């Protein structure tokens, strides 16, 4: 697996889901859209955008669970706190992805 397709295939064997594998393959053929010699800021922004999408999915699920939970249930506060944390994380990632 010296490079190119071999490298993508090798990494693909170690990812958790087909969604991530598909993302890896899509990113492998996507041209890098950065100016300058250091791609680090560009890569960080792309990864932040990917993570933001994942956090958004978790947030939708968490909000759904919260809406189905009675506010007097002992798990309500824990679920509410999780939603707040996911919202905060999403904002942070959006700022990094834009920046």
Steps between C-alpha positions, in 0.01 A plus 500: 500500500757750383258778416183606326234232481703257712524750783126577487421127499729438796345782704151388392556162664532670838198731499186417696217545250418498131410869530851584615649276230296686238613833642862386491468401134328828412769706674774296331390616154398852599751766392656691788365855495763698684747770416853489627742231598351386831175302460455467879236778539304363203508144633395620847204689350389198294522271802304751710226503235487120494482483879232770502281285275547205732422711809189633322375143455562424867327824595186412303488160672560654845229763449258228393573298814461813713162582346378147575616518862272628773657803669447335839703194394838472674678469162354825364767727648780275375350496150445877507863552604612274213299709251657821632848346470435387143370846407816657642722253316315565173556877537871447568536276196309739276736783602805282431357383167436856386819649642 
